[in-house]
Amino acid sequence: MIRINDSEQLKGYIDTYKLQDYLETNLFSIAELFFFEKNEHLIHTGEISNYFYFLVEGTVMVYSHTSEEQNLCINYSYQSTLIGEASSLWGMLPKSSVKTLTPCVCVSVNLAKYRDTLQNDVVFLKQICKILSSRLNSGITLASSLSGSVESRLAAFILEHEQDNVFAFQLTTCADILNVSYRHLLRTMATFRNEKLIKKQKSYYIITNHHRLQEIAELFETSFS
């Protein structure tokens, strides 16, 4: 990770994502800004992180190791997500790792200096309780990441990430998130193309049958409703 020594940029992220709303303590006075390259780790399994993070740019993946020593995606997160609230904040060993899927920027708080400050910030603790409760009730869990067919999970993922009927998500990253091999993902995309649900362009796909994709995706949603 690389420290970004730019107070204006730090303040800009705090203001843009309304991060000060998460705590009573003045965040700007205790925060640092860090840049992470793709595939860098923010948190390692079994190692207490020195920092608590607000992700403000990029995408990260939360994963664990299977018995075959393969990475198993549990969750993935985007801008303004909190990272480390379930383990590092409390000095507990994390049960999963967090790595970047893209270059990322984080507003970070040094826990060696400010753990007590955060743990005694009532506004912050209320926000953490609300976030943890929401995640417990969320469909994005290890169970949901493995349930349903690849077709139904991929259809749901395409619909979640399309913009104006254009799906441009990097497929290698998509495969990691859906816990399938890249080859299997490509076969499924080819099936969707043959069924005229999507159409391939140079670097993206156009959704040509939104209704049918939704029907396929609903099979995934029903499997853990």
Backbone bond lengths (Angstrom), bond angles and torsions (degrees), N, CA, C in turn:
res aa  C-N    CA-C-N  psi(-1)  N-CA   C-N-CA  omega(-1)  CA-C   N-CA-C  phi
1 M - - - 1.453 - - 1.520 109.18 -
2 I 1.314 115.55 153.08 1.463 121.72 -177.38 1.524 108.65 -124.69
3 R 1.328 116.01 128.31 1.449 120.06 177.79 1.532 110.22 -73.94
4 I 1.321 116.49 134.34 1.468 122.40 176.79 1.525 107.80 -103.16
5 N 1.298 116.97 109.30 1.465 121.48 -178.30 1.526 109.92 -90.80
6 D 1.318 115.15 74.15 1.460 121.17 -178.02 1.531 108.09 -142.53
7 S 1.323 116.78 95.99 1.460 121.39 -175.84 1.525 112.01 -64.19
8 E 1.339 117.47 -33.39 1.461 120.28 179.36 1.522 110.93 -67.99
9 Q 1.330 116.28 -39.81 1.465 120.27 178.03 1.531 110.15 -66.73
10 L 1.314 116.64 -41.30 1.463 121.01 177.00 1.521 110.40 -59.24
11 K 1.317 116.62 -49.41 1.463 120.66 179.45 1.522 111.00 -61.92
12 G 1.339 116.25 -37.09 1.459 120.35 179.50 1.514 112.16 -62.51
13 Y 1.333 117.80 -42.33 1.462 121.05 177.69 1.529 111.00 -65.45
14 I 1.323 116.35 -43.18 1.467 119.90 179.93 1.519 110.54 -60.39
15 D 1.334 116.42 -41.81 1.462 120.55 -179.51 1.525 111.61 -72.30
16 T 1.328 116.92 -44.59 1.469 121.61 -177.10 1.524 111.98 -59.25
17 Y 1.322 116.81 -45.10 1.463 120.93 -176.47 1.524 113.03 -98.86
18 K 1.349 115.56 9.47 1.468 120.98 176.41 1.528 111.87 52.27
19 L 1.321 115.65 43.35 1.461 120.75 -176.17 1.522 112.21 -69.43
20 Q 1.325 116.72 -25.41 1.459 118.52 179.21 1.523 111.60 -64.19
21 D 1.332 117.09 -21.87 1.460 120.69 178.55 1.529 111.71 -65.55
22 Y 1.330 117.37 -18.19 1.454 120.70 -177.24 1.524 113.42 -78.87
23 L 1.311 118.20 -15.83 1.457 119.50 -176.27 1.518 112.32 -152.78
24 E 1.330 114.22 159.19 1.455 121.03 178.53 1.524 111.25 -82.91
25 T 1.327 116.51 -35.29 1.458 122.15 177.80 1.526 109.78 -61.34
26 N 1.313 117.51 144.44 1.460 121.52 177.31 1.521 109.74 -66.60
27 L 1.333 116.44 106.45 1.461 120.85 -175.12 1.524 111.96 -64.26
28 F 1.310 116.96 -40.78 1.466 120.45 -177.46 1.532 111.35 -58.15
29 S 1.317 116.55 -33.38 1.464 120.62 -176.04 1.526 112.96 -75.38
30 I 1.339 118.20 -18.30 1.468 120.43 -177.38 1.528 113.34 -117.72
31 A 1.328 117.62 -3.80 1.467 121.07 -172.01 1.518 112.71 -95.02
32 E 1.328 114.04 155.53 1.457 123.27 172.11 1.519 108.06 -128.88
33 L 1.331 116.13 160.68 1.461 121.54 -179.06 1.520 108.92 -115.44
34 F 1.346 115.95 129.52 1.460 120.63 -179.33 1.528 110.70 -129.87
35 F 1.333 114.46 145.59 1.468 122.10 174.18 1.520 108.60 -108.86
36 F 1.338 116.71 136.97 1.456 123.08 178.47 1.528 109.62 -121.23
37 E 1.320 116.58 133.08 1.458 121.10 173.29 1.525 109.91 -71.50
38 K 1.314 116.99 163.72 1.454 121.93 174.90 1.530 109.76 -59.63
39 N 1.324 116.41 137.96 1.464 125.44 178.64 1.528 114.03 73.79
40 E 1.319 117.60 11.40 1.463 120.37 171.08 1.520 109.67 -81.22
41 H 1.330 116.02 152.91 1.462 120.79 179.23 1.522 111.69 -98.19
42 L 1.325 115.00 135.77 1.456 121.19 169.11 1.525 109.81 -90.79
43 I 1.327 114.90 -36.57 1.465 121.26 -179.53 1.520 109.27 -138.94
44 H 1.328 116.09 135.98 1.461 122.36 175.27 1.521 109.88 -109.39
45 T 1.327 116.53 141.35 1.457 120.90 175.00 1.529 109.84 -54.96
46 G 1.331 115.89 132.15 1.455 120.06 175.87 1.513 115.37 79.50
47 E 1.350 118.14 4.46 1.456 121.46 178.38 1.530 109.41 -126.63
48 I 1.322 116.40 122.96 1.454 119.97 179.22 1.530 108.88 -71.90
49 S 1.319 116.38 124.52 1.463 120.73 -178.98 1.524 110.69 -70.76
50 N 1.315 115.93 146.37 1.463 121.11 176.32 1.520 112.09 -80.36
51 Y 1.336 116.04 -8.27 1.466 119.58 -174.74 1.521 112.03 -132.91
52 F 1.304 114.10 151.63 1.462 123.69 167.44 1.529 106.22 -106.12
53 Y 1.331 118.10 136.16 1.457 120.76 -169.90 1.533 112.88 -120.65
54 F 1.326 114.42 144.63 1.456 122.98 160.74 1.531 105.80 -109.91
55 L 1.320 118.03 112.92 1.461 121.24 176.95 1.525 109.15 -74.40
56 V 1.337 117.31 122.07 1.468 119.93 -177.07 1.531 113.06 -118.72
57 E 1.325 117.76 -14.29 1.466 121.25 173.92 1.518 108.68 -145.96
58 G 1.343 116.63 135.13 1.454 120.78 174.24 1.519 113.99 99.62
59 T 1.339 115.20 -172.18 1.463 123.40 -176.54 1.519 109.48 -131.87
60 V 1.332 116.66 137.09 1.462 121.45 176.33 1.518 109.81 -123.24
61 M 1.326 115.24 158.24 1.459 121.31 177.95 1.521 109.05 -120.86
62 V 1.331 115.45 133.52 1.458 122.04 171.73 1.521 106.83 -96.05
63 Y 1.335 117.16 126.35 1.464 118.47 -175.71 1.524 110.83 -144.80
64 S 1.318 114.61 163.08 1.461 122.00 174.23 1.515 107.98 -129.45
65 H 1.341 115.58 170.86 1.467 120.87 179.40 1.522 109.50 -101.01
66 T 1.323 116.74 135.22 1.453 120.87 174.68 1.517 108.67 -84.30
67 S 1.309 116.15 176.09 1.458 120.33 178.86 1.522 111.16 -64.18
68 E 1.330 116.35 -22.53 1.468 120.15 177.99 1.523 111.36 -88.72
69 E 1.325 116.57 9.69 1.456 123.68 178.23 1.524 112.05 63.20
70 Q 1.312 115.84 32.34 1.453 121.12 173.89 1.527 108.66 -101.60
71 N 1.336 114.77 151.91 1.458 119.24 178.04 1.523 110.11 -77.74
72 L 1.318 116.21 132.04 1.454 121.61 -179.96 1.522 108.46 -119.65
73 C 1.332 116.13 111.42 1.462 120.09 -177.03 1.522 110.87 -68.51
74 I 1.328 116.20 128.72 1.450 122.70 176.92 1.524 110.69 -100.51
75 N 1.336 115.77 -37.54 1.452 120.79 -175.79 1.518 108.28 -162.01
76 Y 1.320 116.10 166.16 1.461 120.63 172.55 1.514 107.96 -143.42
77 S 1.326 116.39 150.97 1.459 120.79 -170.79 1.516 111.71 -136.74
78 Y 1.338 114.35 152.11 1.455 121.71 179.56 1.530 110.26 -120.03
79 Q 1.335 115.09 -162.44 1.455 122.31 -175.09 1.524 113.24 -53.58
80 S 1.317 114.09 142.84 1.466 127.75 176.29 1.522 113.32 72.66
81 T 1.326 117.63 11.99 1.460 121.43 176.49 1.529 110.63 -78.87
82 L 1.332 116.40 142.26 1.458 121.65 174.24 1.522 109.15 -87.58
83 I 1.332 116.74 139.53 1.457 121.64 -178.69 1.524 108.95 -130.84
84 G 1.326 116.56 123.50 1.451 121.50 177.82 1.512 114.09 107.13
85 E 1.344 116.77 3.73 1.465 119.68 -176.01 1.524 112.50 -73.87
86 A 1.334 117.66 -20.08 1.460 119.68 -176.86 1.520 113.32 -94.53
87 S 1.323 118.10 -10.48 1.465 119.36 -178.13 1.527 112.39 -140.56
88 S 1.320 117.33 -64.39 1.453 121.03 -173.51 1.527 113.10 -57.66
89 L 1.316 116.75 -39.60 1.459 120.98 -179.31 1.520 111.39 -58.07
90 W 1.332 116.38 -32.85 1.462 121.40 -176.05 1.521 112.33 -101.10
91 G 1.319 117.75 5.09 1.453 120.86 -179.77 1.514 113.20 71.16
92 M 1.326 117.31 27.58 1.458 122.55 -179.77 1.524 110.45 -101.35
93 L 1.322 116.83 149.45 1.458 121.00 178.29 1.529 109.65 -71.12
94 P 1.322 118.90 123.58 1.467 120.72 179.76 1.520 111.61 -69.50
95 K 1.326 115.82 144.89 1.460 121.98 179.34 1.526 112.15 -92.79
96 S 1.331 116.93 -5.62 1.464 121.21 178.92 1.520 109.20 -141.92
97 S 1.324 115.16 165.18 1.459 121.62 -179.66 1.522 110.53 -107.16
98 V 1.329 115.72 158.30 1.460 121.34 176.68 1.523 107.76 -128.80
99 K 1.339 116.20 121.94 1.462 119.54 177.27 1.518 109.58 -131.11
100 T 1.317 115.29 159.01 1.457 120.73 -177.98 1.526 110.39 -81.27
101 L 1.320 116.02 137.64 1.462 121.61 172.81 1.527 110.54 -95.40
102 T 1.322 115.95 -18.43 1.462 123.27 177.20 1.527 106.88 -139.80
103 P 1.325 119.05 168.91 1.471 118.83 169.45 1.525 109.57 -56.64
104 C 1.315 117.06 137.71 1.461 121.71 -173.92 1.524 111.74 -132.85
105 V 1.317 115.09 154.71 1.462 122.44 172.22 1.522 107.50 -125.31
106 C 1.335 116.30 136.13 1.460 121.02 -179.87 1.525 110.96 -130.00
107 V 1.316 115.28 135.42 1.461 121.30 164.99 1.528 105.12 -82.10
108 S 1.332 116.88 120.29 1.459 121.26 -167.68 1.521 111.50 -124.18
109 V 1.332 115.53 148.28 1.461 121.86 178.09 1.527 108.41 -122.62
110 N 1.328 116.91 125.20 1.457 122.97 -179.75 1.523 109.38 -70.25
111 L 1.326 116.70 113.76 1.457 120.53 -175.37 1.523 112.98 -74.67
112 A 1.334 117.35 -25.34 1.458 119.58 176.30 1.524 110.53 -62.43
113 K 1.325 115.93 -31.42 1.461 121.12 -179.40 1.526 112.61 -93.40
114 Y 1.339 116.23 -37.20 1.463 118.57 -166.37 1.524 114.69 -123.60
115 R 1.343 118.55 15.26 1.465 119.24 178.33 1.531 110.92 -58.93
116 D 1.326 117.38 -48.15 1.467 120.49 179.86 1.530 111.28 -61.56
117 T 1.324 115.94 -38.18 1.471 119.73 178.98 1.517 110.83 -59.87
118 L 1.338 117.03 -46.55 1.458 120.81 -179.59 1.521 111.28 -68.44
119 Q 1.333 116.68 -40.29 1.456 119.66 -177.34 1.526 112.65 -69.28
120 N 1.315 117.02 -17.70 1.459 120.72 179.80 1.527 112.88 -107.45
121 D 1.332 115.95 8.17 1.457 121.54 177.72 1.538 107.78 -91.54
122 V 1.324 116.88 106.12 1.465 121.50 -173.64 1.527 111.88 -61.81
123 V 1.323 117.34 -41.42 1.466 120.86 178.66 1.525 109.95 -61.06
124 F 1.308 116.25 -44.28 1.468 121.28 -179.95 1.530 110.53 -62.94
125 L 1.322 117.59 -44.50 1.460 120.68 -179.13 1.522 111.42 -63.70
126 K 1.319 117.77 -37.46 1.462 120.72 176.52 1.523 111.02 -63.02
127 Q 1.333 116.12 -41.77 1.464 120.44 178.49 1.526 111.08 -64.15
128 I 1.328 116.43 -41.60 1.461 120.48 179.40 1.525 110.65 -62.87
129 C 1.337 116.96 -44.04 1.464 120.40 177.99 1.523 111.41 -59.55
130 K 1.320 115.91 -41.94 1.465 120.69 -179.71 1.528 110.56 -65.41
131 I 1.333 117.08 -42.69 1.463 121.31 -179.42 1.524 110.94 -66.01
132 L 1.334 117.21 -44.75 1.461 120.04 -179.59 1.523 111.11 -64.48
133 S 1.328 117.24 -38.53 1.465 120.51 177.79 1.519 111.04 -64.24
134 S 1.331 115.50 -40.95 1.458 120.14 179.20 1.516 111.17 -63.43
135 R 1.340 115.91 -40.73 1.470 119.24 -178.65 1.516 111.44 -69.07
136 L 1.318 117.00 -34.33 1.458 120.07 177.80 1.521 111.22 -64.37
137 N 1.319 116.62 -30.75 1.464 121.80 -179.21 1.520 113.25 -94.28
138 S 1.331 116.00 -0.13 1.464 120.01 -175.94 1.519 111.14 -79.13
139 G 1.317 115.39 150.92 1.465 120.01 175.10 1.510 112.43 -76.77
140 I 1.350 117.94 -12.83 1.460 120.32 -178.46 1.517 108.32 -86.88
141 T 1.314 117.05 87.14 1.453 123.98 -179.51 1.505 108.81 -135.62
142 L 1.333 115.87 172.98 1.454 118.99 177.60 1.516 110.95 -59.01
143 A 1.347 116.77 -40.17 1.463 119.65 -179.17 1.513 111.18 -62.24
144 S 1.345 116.37 -44.59 1.460 118.88 -177.63 1.515 111.80 -72.12
145 S 1.352 116.89 -27.21 1.456 119.16 -179.73 1.518 111.88 -71.11
146 L 1.344 117.11 -16.12 1.458 120.78 -178.14 1.521 112.56 -111.64
147 S 1.332 117.17 -11.15 1.460 119.83 -177.79 1.523 110.70 -86.05
148 G 1.313 114.77 156.63 1.457 118.89 178.39 1.523 111.82 80.14
149 S 1.304 116.25 162.16 1.455 121.60 179.61 1.528 110.22 -73.86
150 V 1.316 115.20 162.31 1.461 119.65 176.30 1.528 109.73 -61.45
151 E 1.342 116.43 -38.27 1.463 120.33 179.77 1.525 111.67 -59.52
152 S 1.332 116.46 -46.63 1.465 118.99 -177.04 1.527 111.14 -70.56
153 R 1.331 117.76 -38.44 1.460 120.42 178.85 1.527 111.18 -67.19
154 L 1.342 116.18 -40.31 1.459 119.99 179.46 1.525 111.08 -67.18
155 A 1.326 116.48 -41.36 1.470 119.61 178.36 1.525 110.22 -59.86
156 A 1.340 116.94 -44.02 1.461 120.87 178.83 1.523 110.84 -63.09
157 F 1.324 116.06 -39.01 1.467 120.50 -179.28 1.526 110.89 -67.25
158 I 1.323 116.61 -42.93 1.469 120.59 178.73 1.525 110.32 -59.87
159 L 1.320 116.49 -45.45 1.463 120.29 -178.75 1.523 111.60 -67.14
160 E 1.320 116.85 -32.66 1.466 120.36 179.05 1.523 111.56 -68.76
161 H 1.338 116.36 -32.49 1.461 119.95 -171.80 1.525 114.25 -110.67
162 E 1.318 118.15 5.40 1.463 119.59 177.43 1.527 110.73 -77.80
163 Q 1.307 114.86 150.55 1.460 121.94 174.48 1.514 108.40 -132.65
164 D 1.308 116.07 115.83 1.465 121.18 -177.62 1.519 111.31 54.45
165 N 1.339 115.54 44.55 1.464 122.93 178.80 1.528 114.09 67.07
166 V 1.312 117.28 18.81 1.465 122.05 177.15 1.526 108.71 -115.67
167 F 1.335 115.94 125.79 1.457 122.27 176.87 1.524 107.97 -111.29
168 A 1.345 116.07 112.94 1.463 120.53 -174.55 1.525 112.51 -124.40
169 F 1.339 116.68 19.86 1.462 120.99 -177.98 1.524 109.67 -70.14
170 Q 1.346 116.70 140.57 1.462 120.26 -179.85 1.527 109.78 -64.02
171 L 1.328 117.08 126.93 1.459 120.27 -170.99 1.523 113.19 -71.61
172 T 1.328 118.24 -31.79 1.461 119.21 177.12 1.530 110.47 -63.36
173 T 1.315 116.08 -40.49 1.463 120.93 176.93 1.521 110.98 -67.90
174 C 1.323 115.93 -40.09 1.463 121.41 177.19 1.528 110.38 -58.79
175 A 1.331 117.45 -43.03 1.467 121.62 178.90 1.521 111.00 -61.87
176 D 1.338 116.62 -42.24 1.473 120.39 178.32 1.521 110.88 -60.68
177 I 1.320 116.16 -45.12 1.457 120.84 -176.84 1.528 111.72 -66.15
178 L 1.340 116.33 -38.03 1.467 120.80 -177.60 1.520 112.78 -86.50
179 N 1.348 117.09 -0.14 1.464 121.67 178.91 1.534 112.47 58.28
180 V 1.332 115.56 45.27 1.459 121.03 175.31 1.529 108.03 -131.08
181 S 1.310 116.08 160.04 1.456 119.21 177.25 1.530 109.19 -71.44
182 Y 1.318 115.51 153.13 1.461 120.13 178.86 1.528 110.79 -60.88
183 R 1.334 116.44 -37.25 1.473 120.63 179.49 1.526 110.66 -64.44
184 H 1.323 116.35 -43.25 1.465 120.21 178.91 1.524 110.39 -63.79
185 L 1.317 116.40 -40.28 1.461 120.02 178.58 1.521 110.80 -61.74
186 L 1.331 117.16 -43.96 1.465 120.64 179.88 1.526 111.06 -63.10
187 R 1.330 117.29 -38.06 1.468 120.36 177.53 1.521 110.46 -63.38
188 T 1.315 116.33 -40.76 1.465 120.21 179.92 1.518 110.91 -68.07
189 M 1.322 116.89 -40.11 1.464 119.97 176.00 1.527 110.00 -62.30
190 A 1.326 116.52 -38.93 1.466 120.23 178.92 1.527 110.49 -64.63
191 T 1.339 116.67 -37.85 1.463 120.71 176.84 1.525 110.30 -62.28
192 F 1.312 116.78 -44.42 1.463 120.91 177.96 1.530 111.07 -61.33
193 R 1.333 115.85 -37.57 1.471 119.39 178.70 1.523 110.22 -67.87
194 N 1.336 117.10 -43.43 1.459 120.64 -179.43 1.525 111.65 -63.89
195 E 1.336 115.50 -31.87 1.458 119.84 178.43 1.526 111.74 -85.95
196 K 1.331 115.17 4.22 1.472 122.94 176.53 1.544 112.38 61.36
197 L 1.331 114.10 36.53 1.464 119.64 174.35 1.529 110.90 -88.24
198 I 1.332 115.19 -29.90 1.463 121.92 177.94 1.520 108.83 -139.08
199 K 1.325 115.75 160.12 1.457 121.10 178.24 1.525 108.53 -130.03
200 K 1.349 116.00 131.11 1.462 120.94 -175.96 1.512 110.77 -81.09
201 Q 1.324 115.50 133.20 1.458 123.17 169.47 1.530 107.27 -113.25
202 K 1.313 118.25 -171.26 1.464 119.86 -175.52 1.529 112.74 -58.77
203 S 1.320 117.34 -50.69 1.465 120.43 -174.50 1.523 112.46 -129.90
204 Y 1.337 116.79 16.92 1.453 119.34 -179.31 1.532 108.93 -159.99
205 Y 1.333 115.06 175.60 1.457 121.77 178.68 1.529 109.27 -122.31
206 I 1.314 115.83 144.74 1.463 121.96 174.80 1.525 107.98 -105.53
207 I 1.320 116.93 129.00 1.461 121.13 177.23 1.524 108.54 -76.95
208 T 1.322 115.85 121.41 1.464 120.45 -177.54 1.528 112.60 -108.58
209 N 1.336 117.25 -12.99 1.467 120.33 177.25 1.534 107.88 -140.87
210 H 1.299 114.98 78.64 1.462 121.64 -176.46 1.535 110.79 -62.81
211 H 1.309 116.65 -39.58 1.464 121.30 -177.22 1.527 111.20 -61.88
212 R 1.338 117.31 -46.01 1.464 120.73 -178.67 1.531 110.95 -67.73
213 L 1.330 117.38 -38.87 1.462 120.01 176.04 1.526 110.51 -59.88
214 Q 1.321 116.46 -40.38 1.456 120.39 179.45 1.523 110.85 -64.34
215 E 1.318 116.95 -39.25 1.469 120.10 177.52 1.519 111.14 -61.72
216 I 1.332 116.69 -42.33 1.463 120.92 179.04 1.522 110.31 -66.85
217 A 1.318 116.67 -41.90 1.461 121.53 -179.73 1.522 111.44 -63.50
218 E 1.312 117.39 -34.53 1.462 121.12 -177.94 1.522 111.77 -65.93
219 L 1.331 118.39 -23.27 1.451 121.59 174.53 1.523 110.33 -64.37
220 F 1.337 116.90 -36.67 1.455 122.01 176.88 1.516 110.41 -70.28
221 E 1.331 116.30 -44.96 1.467 120.68 -178.10 1.532 110.64 -63.25
222 T 1.337 115.81 -36.89 1.463 119.90 -179.24 1.516 112.02 -70.49
223 S 1.328 116.54 -28.25 1.469 120.18 -173.77 1.516 113.49 -67.26
224 F 1.352 118.46 -20.14 1.467 119.33 177.31 1.521 112.38 -132.43
225 S 1.351 115.97 24.37 1.466 119.40 177.79 1.523 110.04 -83.35
